[in-house]
Amino acid sequence: MKIRKANVHNGKVFIENVYIYENKKQEFSLIAIPEIEWSTSVQYEEEREELKARLFESLSKNVAEETAEELAAKLIHWVGEM
């Protein structure tokens, strides 16, 4: 499991830690952001643009749109590193 520092403000909430678990055998990553009670799984074969849209839509339910956009970009970068 990797812990990344998001360091993003969402109103009065500071989103600091993002937890990413990679399951190489089943080819997916699990992402969790406890501060906003949010998580999702990402399949290895998922297209980057589709993933960005899905993450933005899902995150927008829990945070402001600007924050969702920033987090989605960071998540895509971090998942791509793994």
Backbone as CSV, one residue per row, in Angstrom:
resi,resn,N_x,N_y,N_z,CA_x,CA_y,CA_z,C_x,C_y,C_z
1,MET,0.854,-1.173,0.000,0.000,0.000,0.000,0.898,1.234,0.000
2,LYS,0.490,2.206,-0.794,1.203,3.478,-0.859,0.320,4.568,-0.261
3,ILE,0.938,5.514,0.391,0.225,6.675,0.928,0.800,7.899,0.228
4,ARG,-0.070,8.623,-0.450,0.334,9.833,-1.164,-0.246,11.054,-0.454
5,LYS,0.432,12.162,-0.568,-0.016,13.421,0.039,-0.747,14.249,-1.012
6,ALA,-2.064,14.374,-0.859,-2.860,15.159,-1.803,-2.719,16.644,-1.508
7,ASN,-2.763,17.004,-0.226,-2.655,18.403,0.206,-3.585,19.323,-0.579
8,VAL,-4.880,19.016,-0.502,-5.915,19.763,-1.215,-6.941,20.253,-0.202
9,HIS,-7.393,21.489,-0.375,-8.447,22.039,0.486,-9.794,21.864,-0.185
10,ASN,-10.771,21.434,0.599,-12.158,21.349,0.148,-12.987,22.109,1.177
11,GLY,-13.113,23.398,0.973,-13.792,24.212,1.979,-12.965,24.225,3.244
12,LYS,-13.563,23.775,4.343,-12.863,23.749,5.632,-12.115,22.438,5.867
13,VAL,-12.322,21.465,4.989,-11.682,20.156,5.134,-10.375,20.133,4.340
14,PHE,-9.301,19.702,5.003,-8.010,19.553,4.339,-7.823,18.084,4.008
15,ILE,-7.733,17.775,2.738,-7.548,16.393,2.292,-6.048,16.162,2.169
16,GLU,-5.525,15.349,3.075,-4.082,15.151,3.123,-3.664,13.819,2.523
17,ASN,-4.150,12.705,3.067,-3.668,11.390,2.669,-4.592,10.692,1.680
18,VAL,-3.961,10.068,0.679,-4.654,9.207,-0.275,-3.970,7.848,-0.181
19,TYR,-4.750,6.808,0.039,-4.220,5.455,0.189,-4.473,4.678,-1.097
20,ILE,-3.408,4.076,-1.640,-3.523,3.323,-2.883,-2.959,1.925,-2.652
21,TYR,-3.821,0.932,-2.847,-3.415,-0.467,-2.726,-3.417,-1.065,-4.125
22,GLU,-2.318,-1.685,-4.509,-2.228,-2.301,-5.832,-2.268,-3.818,-5.699
23,ASN,-3.192,-4.444,-6.424,-3.287,-5.897,-6.477,-2.810,-6.323,-7.863
24,LYS,-1.539,-6.677,-7.963,-0.951,-7.021,-9.258,-1.534,-8.307,-9.828
25,LYS,-1.853,-9.249,-8.965,-2.374,-10.533,-9.438,-3.726,-10.368,-10.127
26,GLN,-4.607,-9.556,-9.545,-5.939,-9.357,-10.126,-6.017,-8.088,-10.974
27,GLU,-4.900,-7.397,-11.132,-4.748,-6.248,-12.021,-5.721,-5.102,-11.740
28,PHE,-5.690,-4.618,-10.506,-6.475,-3.440,-10.154,-5.814,-2.713,-8.990
29,SER,-6.206,-1.456,-8.828,-5.769,-0.655,-7.683,-6.999,-0.196,-6.927
30,LEU,-6.891,-0.138,-5.620,-7.963,0.358,-4.760,-7.484,1.681,-4.175
31,ILE,-8.305,2.720,-4.338,-7.952,4.058,-3.873,-8.937,4.476,-2.790
32,ALA,-8.433,5.023,-1.689,-9.305,5.484,-0.601,-8.840,6.848,-0.097
33,ILE,-9.833,7.715,0.169,-9.572,9.025,0.764,-10.482,9.136,1.986
34,PRO,-9.974,8.767,3.169,-10.806,8.737,4.377,-11.422,10.079,4.768
35,GLU,-10.722,11.186,4.531,-11.237,12.498,4.949,-12.582,12.833,4.320
36,ILE,-12.848,12.285,3.142,-14.132,12.555,2.477,-14.981,11.290,2.355
37,GLU,-14.561,10.234,3.051,-15.279,8.952,3.045,-15.544,8.485,1.618
38,TRP,-14.460,8.356,0.834,-14.557,8.018,-0.583,-13.557,6.925,-0.926
39,SER,-13.968,6.009,-1.811,-13.052,4.996,-2.328,-13.554,4.496,-3.674
40,THR,-12.645,3.903,-4.430,-12.997,3.310,-5.719,-11.917,2.316,-6.106
41,SER,-12.218,1.477,-7.078,-11.209,0.581,-7.627,-10.984,0.948,-9.086
42,VAL,-9.763,0.723,-9.547,-9.375,1.061,-10.912,-8.749,-0.174,-11.544
43,GLN,-9.354,-0.644,-12.626,-8.806,-1.778,-13.367,-7.631,-1.305,-14.220
44,TYR,-6.629,-2.152,-14.398,-5.453,-1.781,-15.182,-5.819,-1.375,-16.608
45,GLU,-6.796,-2.059,-17.207,-7.107,-1.820,-18.620,-8.016,-0.608,-18.848
46,GLU,-8.433,0.065,-17.796,-9.330,1.214,-17.939,-8.616,2.363,-18.662
47,GLU,-9.277,2.907,-19.678,-8.710,4.010,-20.467,-8.558,5.267,-19.613
48,ARG,-7.512,6.013,-19.863,-7.173,7.189,-19.057,-8.282,8.254,-19.065
49,GLU,-8.824,8.575,-20.232,-9.869,9.606,-20.320,-11.164,9.147,-19.646
50,GLU,-11.511,7.879,-19.834,-12.701,7.329,-19.174,-12.516,7.347,-17.662
51,LEU,-11.325,6.992,-17.220,-11.019,6.984,-15.794,-11.123,8.394,-15.213
52,LYS,-10.567,9.373,-15.923,-10.620,10.753,-15.442,-12.064,11.213,-15.284
53,ALA,-12.906,10.908,-16.272,-14.320,11.301,-16.211,-15.030,10.597,-15.057
54,ARG,-14.756,9.306,-14.886,-15.397,8.533,-13.808,-14.972,9.040,-12.434
55,LEU,-13.675,9.281,-12.264,-13.182,9.788,-10.983,-13.765,11.164,-10.679
56,PHE,-13.790,12.045,-11.682,-14.333,13.390,-11.484,-15.799,13.317,-11.072
57,GLU,-16.571,12.495,-11.769,-18.000,12.367,-11.453,-18.209,11.838,-10.035
58,SER,-17.453,10.823,-9.671,-17.585,10.223,-8.347,-17.130,11.183,-7.245
59,LEU,-15.989,11.825,-7.446,-15.465,12.754,-6.444,-16.361,13.975,-6.283
60,SER,-16.997,14.413,-7.366,-17.872,15.597,-7.327,-19.050,15.420,-6.385
61,LYS,-19.392,14.181,-6.076,-20.489,13.916,-5.141,-20.077,14.217,-3.697
62,ASN,-18.757,14.238,-3.443,-18.253,14.423,-2.083,-17.508,15.734,-1.856
63,VAL,-17.025,16.344,-2.942,-16.224,17.570,-2.816,-16.630,18.579,-3.889
64,ALA,-16.120,19.802,-3.767,-16.373,20.844,-4.769,-15.769,20.433,-6.114
65,GLU,-16.314,20.958,-7.208,-15.853,20.573,-8.544,-14.370,20.862,-8.768
66,GLU,-13.890,22.006,-8.289,-12.470,22.340,-8.464,-11.589,21.321,-7.742
67,THR,-12.015,20.945,-6.547,-11.277,19.953,-5.760,-11.323,18.601,-6.445
68,ALA,-12.484,18.223,-6.973,-12.634,16.944,-7.673,-11.712,16.882,-8.882
69,GLU,-11.626,17.973,-9.616,-10.760,18.018,-10.799,-9.293,17.857,-10.409
70,GLU,-8.877,18.557,-9.367,-7.490,18.472,-8.905,-7.164,17.073,-8.384
71,LEU,-8.063,16.511,-7.585,-7.841,15.163,-7.054,-7.811,14.124,-8.168
72,ALA,-8.728,14.212,-9.125,-8.774,13.249,-10.230,-7.451,13.250,-10.994
73,ALA,-6.913,14.428,-11.265,-5.637,14.525,-11.983,-4.505,13.881,-11.181
74,LYS,-4.475,14.138,-9.887,-3.434,13.548,-9.040,-3.578,12.031,-8.969
75,LEU,-4.812,11.543,-8.826,-5.045,10.103,-8.731,-4.609,9.388,-10.005
76,ILE,-4.934,9.959,-11.150,-4.540,9.348,-12.424,-3.018,9.276,-12.521
77,HIS,-2.353,10.326,-12.116,-0.887,10.330,-12.136,-0.325,9.242,-11.219
78,TRP,-0.840,9.169,-9.999,-0.321,8.195,-9.039,-0.605,6.760,-9.455
79,VAL,-1.786,6.500,-9.972,-2.118,5.139,-10.414,-1.249,4.767,-11.613
80,GLY,-0.986,5.740,-12.477,-0.124,5.492,-13.635,1.308,5.157,-13.258
81,GLU,1.769,5.649,-12.122,3.124,5.358,-11.637,3.281,3.909,-11.211
82,MET,2.195,3.307,-10.769,2.274,1.974,-10.175,2.283,0.894,-11.195
